[in-house]
Amino acid sequence: MPNVNKYDIIVCGLGGMGSATVSHLAERGIKVFGFDRFHPPHTLGSSHGQSRIIRQAYFESPAYVPMLFRAYQLWEKLSQDHGKQLFNETGCLMVGEPDGRVIAGSKLSAETYGIPHEILTAAEIRDRYPPFQPADNLTGIFEKKGGTVNPEEAIRAHLENASRHNAHLGFEETFLEWKKCPGGSGIEVLTDKGRYQAEKLIITAGPWAAKLFPDLRLPIKIERLVLHWFQPDGGTDPFLPDRFPVHIWKVEDGTEFYGFPYDGEVENGVKVAIHNRGTPCDPDSPDREVSEADIDQMRTLLAGHIPSLAGKCLHSVVCLYSQSPEGDFILGPHPHSESEDLVLGIGFSGHGYKFCPVIGEILADLATTGATRFDLSPFCPTRWINSQSA
Ligand SMILES: Cc1cc2nc3c(=O)[nH]c(=O)nc-3n(C[C@H](O)[C@H](O)[C@H](O)COP(=O)(O)OP(=O)(O)OC[C@H]3O[C@@H](n4cnc5c(N)ncnc54)[C@H](O)[C@@H]3O)c2cc1C
């Protein structure tokens, strides 16, 4: 039996959310141990692909906007500490039917929180951004403060910050099991490399969380999604970040897709992806081969809306979503009394990355003080997990 190592807090999973969490905890002088089965950043979970959309006029719900305001402040601070700009403002254009979820929801958040925005007709969109060819029945909402963040670089920045503040980080270290500490409060974690005790365990294991903690009955389903880089007809100039924003579309059949300006990460390739047509999978064995059918599905959408991109696909990569029942994050202590020392940061449902630094701050607050300045009622685990023991 290995010796027990004692900490204030343990963090399981050091991807997007876990790296931010260990960074905030270590900065506060908390004795924290964070560990990951791989060595993040890596390409097997949810936090790879070089770019993520960030925006504030949040169509999903105004409940997210206060966290977004704080996330923007923290991205700026992290960039300064890291010595590299992690956030790139390109503007964000949402396109859809005037009364549909993307347009009406963005407008609601923008108006509720006074976020500057412009409403554009389809003709105005075509005129301002020639690669976009929306049909006349679609409309747009443009938010200047939208842009991109780089997930791999942000994970490096958070892990470096955590190390600088004396966090103990374990890589290539796999979670095996947990139990209540014998005879007292707190939890004990066994990994393939050691035995650890702490007051709290924060679970940020992304798409693996439900599989690692089957007794907790975490309500997330894992989906396989594909990112693509298409080569534009006529070159990448019309897609440069100073003239082409990040964009999100909801089109006739309900498909939501999105894309980015050209950033040179894949030479001559402009990044696009479908958001809401994922296929269920096991996080340990998703099909990582990208098929012609995957590429054709994307190309057909591009042909209808961004025709100059509907040509050659240069590169594609598979990524995993952790879908919660309604697409909302799951944040807070596990509600069963024997598991309440476990704090959940899961179910980010394909839209969590932009929040990483603020989620790290919230999980650190919850694990150390039990409270946060944000209204987390829409994200409370009791919405989906019965508070009675299973
Ligand atoms: C294709 C795609 C596009 C997206 N686009 C956007 C976007 O534009 N904007 C946006 O805001 N969000 C976006 N998202 C969502 C966002 O990227 C995710 O919400 C976020 O990355 C989730 O981070 P995570 O920390 O929960 O998971 P991960 O980063 O996957 O971290 C989980 C970690 O747990 C570790 N782990 C697993 N098992 C074990 C074990 N047994 N022991 C120890 N550690 C373990 C893993 O190795 C991993 O490092 C997108 C996601 C995908 C997949």
The ligand as a Tripos MOL2 file, in Angstrom:
@<TRIPOS>MOLECULE
LIG
   53    58     1     0     0
SMALL
NO_CHARGES

@<TRIPOS>ATOM
      1 C1        -14.9330   20.2290  -31.9120 C.3       1 LIG1
      2 C2        -15.1320   21.1250  -30.7260 C.ar      1 LIG1
      3 C3        -15.3410   22.4850  -30.9260 C.ar      1 LIG1
      4 C4        -15.5870   23.3310  -29.8460 C.ar      1 LIG1
      5 N1        -15.7540   24.6770  -30.0680 N.ar      1 LIG1
      6 C5        -15.8880   25.5150  -29.0230 C.ar      1 LIG1
      7 C6        -15.9230   26.9240  -29.2310 C.ar      1 LIG1
      8 O1        -15.7960   27.4080  -30.3650 O.2       1 LIG1
      9 N2        -16.0590   27.7290  -28.1450 N.ar      1 LIG1
     10 C7        -16.1520   27.2240  -26.8840 C.ar      1 LIG1
     11 O2        -16.2700   28.0110  -25.9440 O.2       1 LIG1
     12 N3        -16.1070   25.8750  -26.6500 N.ar      1 LIG1
     13 C8        -15.9750   25.0310  -27.6840 C.ar      1 LIG1
     14 N4        -15.8910   23.6800  -27.4820 N.ar      1 LIG1
     15 C9        -16.0750   23.1410  -26.1290 C.3       1 LIG1
     16 C10       -14.8380   23.1830  -25.2860 C.3       1 LIG1
     17 O3        -13.6910   22.9320  -26.0520 O.3       1 LIG1
     18 C11       -15.0260   22.1980  -24.1400 C.3       1 LIG1
     19 O4        -16.1760   22.5780  -23.4100 O.3       1 LIG1
     20 C12       -13.8170   22.1630  -23.2140 C.3       1 LIG1
     21 O5        -12.6600   21.9260  -23.9560 O.3       1 LIG1
     22 C13       -14.0280   21.1070  -22.1580 C.3       1 LIG1
     23 O6        -12.8570   21.0060  -21.3600 O.3       1 LIG1
     24 P1        -12.7440   19.8840  -20.2320 P.3       1 LIG1
     25 O7        -11.6610   20.3340  -19.3170 O.co2     1 LIG1
     26 O8        -14.0860   19.6060  -19.6680 O.co2     1 LIG1
     27 O9        -12.3030   18.5440  -21.0080 O.3       1 LIG1
     28 P2        -10.8310   18.0870  -21.4810 P.3       1 LIG1
     29 O10       -10.0410   19.2660  -21.9240 O.co2     1 LIG1
     30 O11       -11.0010   16.9640  -22.4280 O.co2     1 LIG1
     31 O12       -10.1300   17.5830  -20.1390 O.3       1 LIG1
     32 C14       -10.4410   16.3650  -19.4980 C.3       1 LIG1
     33 C15        -9.1220   15.7780  -18.9980 C.3       1 LIG1
     34 O13        -9.4070   14.6650  -18.1430 O.3       1 LIG1
     35 C16        -8.3300   13.7540  -18.3070 C.3       1 LIG1
     36 N5         -8.6680   12.3990  -17.8570 N.ar      1 LIG1
     37 C17        -9.5160   11.5340  -18.4460 C.ar      1 LIG1
     38 N6         -9.5030   10.3440  -17.8060 N.ar      1 LIG1
     39 C18        -8.6290   10.4620  -16.7710 C.ar      1 LIG1
     40 C19        -8.1760    9.5620  -15.7520 C.ar      1 LIG1
     41 N7         -8.6110    8.2860  -15.6610 N.pl3     1 LIG1
     42 N8         -7.2550   10.0030  -14.8500 N.ar      1 LIG1
     43 C20        -6.7860   11.2880  -14.9360 C.ar      1 LIG1
     44 N9         -7.1860   12.1780  -15.8950 N.ar      1 LIG1
     45 C21        -8.0880   11.7760  -16.7990 C.ar      1 LIG1
     46 C22        -8.0910   13.7890  -19.8180 C.3       1 LIG1
     47 O14        -6.8230   13.2700  -20.1670 O.3       1 LIG1
     48 C23        -8.2720   15.2610  -20.1430 C.3       1 LIG1
     49 O15        -7.0180   15.9360  -20.2160 O.3       1 LIG1
     50 C24       -15.6360   22.8040  -28.5380 C.ar      1 LIG1
     51 C25       -15.3950   21.4380  -28.3320 C.ar      1 LIG1
     52 C26       -15.1210   20.6030  -29.4070 C.ar      1 LIG1
     53 C27       -14.8590   19.1480  -29.1560 C.3       1 LIG1
@<TRIPOS>BOND
     1     1     2 1
     2     2     3 ar
     3     2    52 ar
     4     3     4 ar
     5     4     5 ar
     6     4    50 ar
     7     5     6 ar
     8     6     7 ar
     9     6    13 1
    10     7     8 2
    11     7     9 ar
    12     9    10 ar
    13    10    11 2
    14    10    12 ar
    15    12    13 ar
    16    13    14 ar
    17    14    15 1
    18    14    50 ar
    19    15    16 1
    20    16    17 1
    21    16    18 1
    22    18    19 1
    23    18    20 1
    24    20    21 1
    25    20    22 1
    26    22    23 1
    27    23    24 1
    28    24    25 2
    29    24    26 1
    30    24    27 1
    31    27    28 1
    32    28    29 2
    33    28    30 1
    34    28    31 1
    35    31    32 1
    36    32    33 1
    37    33    34 1
    38    33    48 1
    39    34    35 1
    40    35    36 1
    41    35    46 1
    42    36    37 ar
    43    36    45 ar
    44    37    38 ar
    45    38    39 ar
    46    39    40 ar
    47    39    45 ar
    48    40    41 1
    49    40    42 ar
    50    42    43 ar
    51    43    44 ar
    52    44    45 ar
    53    46    47 1
    54    46    48 1
    55    48    49 1
    56    50    51 ar
    57    51    52 ar
    58    52    53 1
@<TRIPOS>SUBSTRUCTURE
     1 LIG1         1 GROUP 0 **** ****
